[in-house]
Each structure stands twice: as C-alpha cells, then as structure tokens.
Amino acid sequence: MPKIYRSIVVNAPADAVWAVARDFNGLPAWIPAIQASEITNGKGSDQVGAIRSLTLGPDVPPVVETLLELSDANRSVTYDIVESPLGVENYVATLTVAPVTASDASFVSWTAHFDPAAGQDGAERAEFIGNEVFGAGLAALKAKLEG
C-alpha cells in the first residue's frame, strides 16, 4: 500500500490557514488545477458524509470524494476517493494544520495511502499525486495565504 506525505510551512496563523483548508467544497479557491467543486448530496461542506465532485478539466472525468472526518479541534480533514481517473483504489487522505509555536506560522501536512488500481504502478501514482496534487496544492495554499 503506497503512502504519500508532503508538508509545508505557511507564514500565516493556524486559524487563518484552517479557515481556508477546512472548506471541503473550497479547493478551487486555492488549487488552480481544480476548476470547480460541487457538493452533490445536499450535505453541508463541513458535514461528514458530504460528497464532492471535482472538475479538473473539460475532457477529464471528475474526482468524486467523501468527507470522512472534519475536526476543528485537531484542524484536520480526512476524505476518501470514490471515483477518479487517478488510478487508485482504497484511497484515504488527511490534511492537517498545526501552529508553529516559535512564530505565527502554520505547519500543514497532507498524507494519503491507497492501493494502485489494476495495471497501475503504485510508486508512479504516489509520485504523481505527491508532487502534482499535494505538492502543488500546498504551494498554492501558501501563496494564497501569504499573498
């Protein structure tokens, strides 16, 4: 089971970073590769069980994800992938925001584990998601909050 881990320090208070990161329907506001997000089952974007459909491009099948856990106390959000063109199965990811106590900054980590879909190379999938999704997403979150 491949695992992915990426992290970044954002020079903004943890509460400000969490206010952006906790919005399960808000990825298009900080990740340029995501063109749109829609909650498809009528739940609020902070309700466990909310299902979002992410649009990556006009000719790309959507990524459909379910919110499994959202903890304001721990500043963490956990979700799984139900459908995607990413070549993964049993995918579960968690994004966490923690204060950097020596400054007014935040430590943001994004982790995931998954099984590669049939015919997919797990290491290749982990590298792609780690760099193109998590790495690029964290860099975009940093840029948005540090403006």
Backbone as JSON, one array per atom type, in Angstrom:
{
  "sequence": "MPKIYRSIVVNAPADAVWAVARDFNGLPAWIPAIQASEITNGKGSDQVGAIRSLTLGPDVPPVVETLLELSDANRSVTYDIVESPLGVENYVATLTVAPVTASDASFVSWTAHFDPAAGQDGAERAEFIGNEVFGAGLAALKAKLEG",
  "N": [[0.85, -1.18, 0.0], [0.99, 1.95, -1.12], [2.21, 5.03, 0.29], [1.78, 8.51, 0.84], [3.34, 11.57, 1.62], [3.43, 14.94, 2.22], [4.53, 18.23, 3.13], [4.42, 21.63, 4.4], [5.48, 24.9, 5.45], [3.51, 27.57, 6.29], [3.41, 31.0, 6.32], [1.39, 32.2, 8.12], [-1.22, 32.56, 10.56], [-2.39, 29.59, 12.25], [-5.19, 29.38, 12.58], [-6.13, 30.98, 10.48], [-5.16, 29.64, 8.23], [-6.45, 27.2, 8.56], [-9.1, 28.02, 8.28], [-9.33, 28.3, 5.54], [-8.49, 25.77, 4.57], [-10.3, 23.93, 5.69], [-12.69, 23.98, 4.32], [-14.5, 21.86, 2.62], [-15.59, 22.06, 0.14], [-14.15, 24.01, -1.07], [-11.79, 23.85, -2.61], [-11.25, 24.87, -5.3], [-10.71, 27.54, -4.8], [-8.11, 27.71, -3.96], [-6.5, 25.83, -5.23], [-5.21, 25.82, -8.28], [-5.46, 23.85, -10.35], [-7.9, 22.68, -10.02], [-10.92, 23.17, -11.35], [-13.61, 23.38, -10.61], [-15.85, 22.67, -7.88], [-18.36, 20.68, -6.46], [-20.81, 20.0, -4.08], [-22.59, 17.13, -4.02], [-24.62, 15.75, -2.75], [-26.33, 17.2, -1.12], [-25.52, 17.75, 1.48], [-23.89, 19.83, 3.98], [-20.74, 21.52, 3.47], [-19.16, 21.01, 5.6], [-20.05, 18.75, 6.79], [-19.82, 15.42, 7.82], [-19.82, 12.83, 5.51], [-20.5, 14.32, 3.34], [-20.42, 14.58, -0.18], [-18.22, 15.38, -2.71], [-17.75, 16.56, -6.03], [-15.13, 16.98, -8.11], [-14.02, 19.07, -10.66], [-11.6, 18.78, -13.06], [-10.93, 19.37, -15.64], [-12.2, 19.94, -18.99], [-12.22, 17.54, -20.49], [-11.67, 15.57, -18.71], [-12.47, 12.97, -16.51], [-14.49, 13.46, -13.56], [-13.24, 13.82, -10.16], [-14.44, 12.14, -7.46], [-15.21, 12.5, -4.13], [-15.53, 11.66, -0.62], [-16.3, 13.18, 2.44], [-14.86, 12.12, 5.31], [-14.08, 12.73, 7.91], [-14.0, 15.66, 9.88], [-12.31, 17.78, 11.87], [-12.36, 20.45, 13.89], [-11.08, 20.92, 16.29], [-8.7, 19.46, 16.07], [-7.81, 20.51, 13.76], [-8.04, 19.11, 11.25], [-8.81, 17.33, 8.26], [-10.29, 14.57, 6.76], [-10.65, 12.45, 3.99], [-12.01, 10.31, 1.4], [-11.47, 8.78, -1.84], [-13.92, 8.14, -4.15], [-14.48, 7.84, -6.87], [-12.28, 8.24, -9.62], [-9.92, 9.46, -12.11], [-7.37, 8.84, -11.42], [-6.14, 6.38, -11.03], [-6.23, 4.89, -8.63], [-7.23, 3.01, -5.72], [-9.13, 2.4, -2.72], [-8.33, 4.73, -1.43], [-7.38, 7.02, 1.0], [-7.09, 10.15, 2.5], [-5.56, 12.71, 4.52], [-5.52, 16.03, 5.58], [-3.78, 18.27, 7.59], [-3.5, 21.0, 9.83], [-1.24, 22.73, 11.82], [-0.17, 24.84, 14.5], [2.9, 26.67, 14.36], [4.83, 26.98, 16.99], [6.96, 28.69, 17.59], [6.64, 30.89, 16.09], [4.25, 32.92, 14.29], [3.23, 31.14, 12.45], [2.2, 28.33, 10.35], [2.18, 24.77, 10.22], [1.59, 22.63, 7.69], [0.38, 19.55, 6.76], [-0.08, 16.85, 4.46], [-1.33, 13.77, 3.9], [-1.61, 10.46, 2.54], [-2.86, 7.18, 1.8], [-3.11, 4.33, -0.31], [-4.29, 1.82, -2.64], [-2.87, 0.75, -5.68], [-4.74, 0.94, -8.7], [-5.82, -1.75, -10.85], [-3.3, -2.66, -13.09], [-1.85, -0.35, -12.69], [1.07, 1.4, -11.61], [2.11, 1.56, -8.36], [4.15, 3.14, -7.12], [4.6, 5.05, -9.08], [2.08, 6.3, -9.21], [1.96, 7.32, -6.59], [4.08, 9.15, -6.64], [3.17, 10.95, -8.62], [0.71, 11.92, -7.47], [1.72, 12.88, -5.04], [3.49, 14.94, -5.88], [2.16, 16.46, -7.99], [-0.43, 16.87, -7.04], [-0.58, 17.05, -4.08], [1.89, 18.44, -3.46], [1.82, 20.64, -5.29], [-0.66, 21.67, -4.53], [-0.26, 22.39, -1.81], [1.73, 24.35, -2.15], [0.22, 26.23, -3.53], [-1.69, 26.86, -1.59], [-0.06, 28.08, 0.33], [0.85, 30.29, -1.18], [-1.59, 31.64, -1.57], [-2.29, 32.36, 1.07], [-0.1, 33.79, 1.97], [0.06, 35.75, 0.18]],
  "CA": [[0.0, 0.0, 0.0], [1.79, 3.16, -1.18], [1.87, 6.14, 1.17], [2.22, 9.82, 0.36], [3.45, 12.58, 2.67], [4.0, 16.24, 1.84], [4.26, 19.25, 4.14], [4.9, 22.97, 4.1], [5.25, 25.92, 6.47], [2.81, 28.73, 5.75], [3.6, 32.15, 7.21], [0.07, 32.73, 8.48], [-1.7, 31.86, 11.75], [-3.06, 28.31, 12.01], [-6.63, 29.57, 12.41], [-6.37, 31.53, 9.14], [-4.91, 28.56, 7.27], [-7.52, 26.22, 8.75], [-10.34, 28.57, 7.73], [-9.32, 28.01, 4.1], [-8.31, 24.33, 4.31], [-11.41, 23.11, 6.21], [-13.84, 24.04, 3.42], [-14.45, 20.67, 1.76], [-16.04, 22.45, -1.2], [-13.43, 25.21, -1.42], [-10.49, 23.64, -3.26], [-10.96, 25.74, -6.44], [-10.25, 28.85, -4.33], [-6.67, 27.73, -3.71], [-5.75, 24.9, -6.08], [-5.52, 26.22, -9.67], [-5.8, 22.72, -11.23], [-9.3, 22.28, -9.81], [-11.75, 24.21, -11.95], [-14.88, 23.53, -9.9], [-16.2, 21.67, -6.87], [-19.79, 20.72, -6.17], [-21.33, 19.0, -3.15], [-23.64, 16.52, -4.85], [-25.64, 15.01, -2.0], [-27.14, 18.08, -0.3], [-24.95, 17.99, 2.81], [-23.02, 20.98, 4.09], [-19.35, 21.2, 3.18], [-18.49, 20.62, 6.83], [-20.76, 17.6, 7.34], [-19.3, 14.11, 7.47], [-20.68, 12.19, 4.52], [-20.64, 15.18, 2.15], [-19.74, 14.06, -1.36], [-17.89, 16.44, -3.65], [-17.3, 16.21, -7.36], [-14.13, 17.96, -8.53], [-13.79, 19.18, -12.1], [-10.2, 19.07, -13.36], [-10.84, 19.88, -17.0], [-13.37, 19.58, -19.8], [-12.16, 16.18, -21.02], [-11.16, 14.71, -17.64], [-13.54, 12.53, -15.62], [-14.39, 14.11, -12.25], [-12.79, 13.12, -8.97], [-15.54, 12.16, -6.5], [-14.65, 12.23, -2.81], [-16.44, 11.71, 0.52], [-15.74, 13.7, 3.69], [-14.93, 11.09, 6.34], [-13.91, 13.34, 9.23], [-13.56, 17.04, 9.92], [-12.12, 18.13, 13.27], [-11.85, 21.8, 14.14], [-10.17, 20.84, 17.44], [-7.41, 18.97, 15.59], [-7.57, 21.15, 12.46], [-7.75, 18.07, 10.26], [-9.89, 16.87, 7.39], [-9.98, 13.27, 6.15], [-11.6, 12.13, 2.91], [-11.62, 9.21, 0.52], [-11.83, 8.91, -3.24], [-14.93, 7.17, -4.58], [-14.23, 7.67, -8.31], [-11.29, 9.18, -10.14], [-9.07, 8.99, -13.19], [-6.0, 8.83, -10.9], [-5.58, 5.04, -10.98], [-6.08, 4.48, -7.24], [-8.37, 2.4, -5.02], [-8.98, 2.41, -1.26], [-7.55, 5.94, -1.18], [-7.81, 7.86, 2.11], [-6.13, 11.23, 2.71], [-5.79, 13.64, 5.62], [-4.8, 17.3, 5.59], [-3.74, 18.76, 8.96], [-2.87, 22.3, 10.05], [-0.79, 22.87, 13.2], [0.58, 26.07, 14.7], [4.33, 26.65, 14.64], [4.8, 27.75, 18.24], [8.03, 29.67, 17.67], [6.26, 32.05, 15.28], [2.82, 32.93, 14.0], [3.13, 30.4, 11.19], [1.49, 27.06, 10.41], [2.75, 23.6, 9.58], [0.49, 21.95, 7.02], [0.78, 18.26, 6.2], [-1.1, 16.16, 3.66], [-0.92, 12.38, 3.8], [-2.59, 9.55, 1.93], [-2.46, 5.81, 1.47], [-4.01, 3.81, -1.34], [-3.86, 0.68, -3.44], [-2.93, 1.09, -7.11], [-5.75, 0.24, -9.5], [-5.27, -2.8, -11.71], [-2.49, -2.17, -14.2], [-1.17, 0.9, -12.34], [2.27, 1.29, -10.79], [1.87, 2.28, -7.13], [5.17, 4.16, -6.91], [4.35, 6.12, -10.05], [0.86, 7.0, -8.76], [2.32, 8.07, -5.38], [4.91, 10.28, -7.04], [2.32, 11.91, -9.31], [-0.2, 12.56, -6.51], [2.54, 13.63, -4.09], [4.04, 16.16, -6.48], [1.23, 17.25, -8.79], [-1.64, 17.2, -6.28], [-0.26, 17.54, -2.75], [2.94, 19.46, -3.51], [1.3, 21.84, -5.97], [-1.75, 22.21, -3.72], [0.3, 23.07, -0.64], [2.38, 25.57, -2.63], [-0.84, 27.18, -3.85], [-2.26, 27.32, -0.31], [0.94, 29.01, 0.88], [0.8, 31.52, -1.99], [-2.85, 32.33, -1.3], [-2.32, 32.93, 2.41], [1.0, 34.72, 2.17], [-0.26, 36.78, -0.8]],
  "C": [[0.9, 1.24, 0.0], [1.27, 4.24, -0.23], [2.48, 7.41, 0.61], [2.29, 10.75, 1.56], [4.1, 13.82, 2.08], [3.65, 17.23, 2.94], [4.87, 20.57, 3.72], [4.67, 23.86, 5.31], [4.64, 27.12, 5.77], [2.94, 29.86, 6.77], [2.28, 32.88, 7.43], [-0.39, 31.94, 9.7], [-2.49, 30.59, 11.39], [-4.56, 28.48, 11.82], [-6.97, 30.11, 11.03], [-6.18, 30.46, 8.07], [-6.05, 27.54, 7.35], [-8.84, 26.73, 8.17], [-10.44, 28.31, 6.23], [-9.35, 26.5, 3.86], [-9.52, 23.49, 4.72], [-12.61, 23.07, 5.28], [-13.75, 22.91, 2.39], [-14.88, 20.98, 0.33], [-15.22, 23.62, -1.75], [-12.11, 25.04, -2.15], [-10.23, 24.55, -4.46], [-10.45, 27.13, -6.03], [-8.74, 28.89, -4.09], [-5.86, 26.72, -4.5], [-6.11, 25.19, -7.54], [-5.94, 25.07, -10.58], [-7.24, 22.26, -11.09], [-10.19, 23.42, -10.28], [-13.04, 24.44, -11.19], [-15.03, 22.4, -8.89], [-17.68, 21.82, -6.57], [-20.12, 19.62, -5.16], [-22.58, 18.43, -3.82], [-24.75, 15.82, -4.06], [-26.41, 15.87, -0.99], [-26.62, 18.34, 1.1], [-24.13, 19.28, 2.79], [-21.57, 20.58, 3.86], [-18.55, 20.86, 4.43], [-19.17, 19.43, 7.51], [-20.14, 16.29, 6.86], [-20.32, 13.43, 6.55], [-20.93, 13.05, 3.29], [-19.84, 14.57, 1.01], [-19.49, 15.22, -2.31], [-17.43, 15.85, -4.96], [-16.37, 17.32, -7.83], [-13.94, 17.91, -10.03], [-12.35, 19.61, -12.33], [-10.03, 19.67, -14.74], [-12.0, 19.37, -17.81], [-13.37, 18.13, -20.28], [-11.64, 15.17, -19.99], [-12.34, 14.27, -16.77], [-13.39, 13.18, -14.25], [-13.76, 13.19, -11.2], [-13.92, 13.26, -7.96], [-15.0, 11.69, -5.16], [-15.72, 12.37, -1.73], [-15.7, 12.25, 1.73], [-15.95, 12.66, 4.79], [-14.85, 11.66, 7.75], [-13.46, 14.78, 9.05], [-13.5, 17.43, 11.39], [-11.54, 19.53, 13.4], [-10.86, 21.78, 15.29], [-8.77, 20.4, 17.01], [-6.96, 19.64, 14.29], [-7.18, 20.11, 11.42], [-9.02, 17.7, 9.5], [-9.43, 15.58, 6.71], [-11.08, 12.94, 5.14], [-11.1, 10.91, 2.15], [-12.04, 9.53, -0.91], [-12.78, 7.77, -3.58], [-14.73, 6.83, -6.05], [-13.15, 8.66, -8.72], [-10.55, 8.6, -11.33], [-7.62, 8.81, -12.74], [-5.37, 7.44, -10.79], [-5.33, 4.54, -9.57], [-7.38, 3.85, -6.72], [-8.08, 2.47, -3.53], [-8.14, 3.6, -0.79], [-8.18, 6.73, -0.03], [-6.71, 8.88, 2.37], [-6.54, 12.1, 3.88], [-4.91, 14.86, 5.44], [-4.93, 17.86, 7.0], [-2.99, 20.09, 9.01], [-2.5, 22.4, 11.53], [-0.04, 24.2, 13.35], [2.07, 25.79, 14.89], [4.5, 27.56, 15.85], [5.9, 28.8, 18.37], [7.72, 30.94, 16.86], [4.76, 32.0, 15.06], [2.58, 32.27, 12.64], [2.38, 29.09, 11.43], [2.28, 25.98, 9.69], [1.58, 22.82, 9.0], [1.04, 20.65, 6.43], [-0.41, 17.62, 5.49], [-0.58, 14.75, 3.45], [-2.02, 11.57, 3.11], [-1.99, 8.16, 1.85], [-3.52, 5.26, 0.52], [-3.47, 2.51, -1.88], [-3.87, 1.14, -4.9], [-4.04, 0.3, -7.78], [-5.05, -0.79, -10.37], [-4.51, -2.18, -12.87], [-1.73, -0.89, -13.9], [0.04, 0.61, -11.46], [2.08, 2.16, -9.54], [2.87, 3.4, -6.87], [4.96, 5.35, -7.84], [3.13, 6.96, -9.64], [1.18, 7.86, -7.53], [3.15, 9.3, -5.72], [4.07, 11.36, -7.72], [1.42, 12.65, -8.32], [0.6, 13.41, -5.51], [3.04, 14.95, -4.64], [2.99, 17.05, -7.12], [-0.04, 17.65, -8.04], [-1.25, 17.82, -4.95], [0.78, 18.66, -2.78], [2.47, 20.76, -4.13], [0.19, 22.49, -5.15], [-1.23, 22.95, -2.5], [1.01, 24.37, -1.03], [1.34, 26.64, -2.95], [-1.52, 27.72, -2.59], [-1.34, 28.34, 0.34], [0.87, 30.35, 0.14], [-0.47, 32.33, -1.7], [-2.8, 33.04, 0.05], [-1.19, 33.91, 2.69], [0.9, 35.91, 1.23], [0.83, 37.73, -1.09]]
}
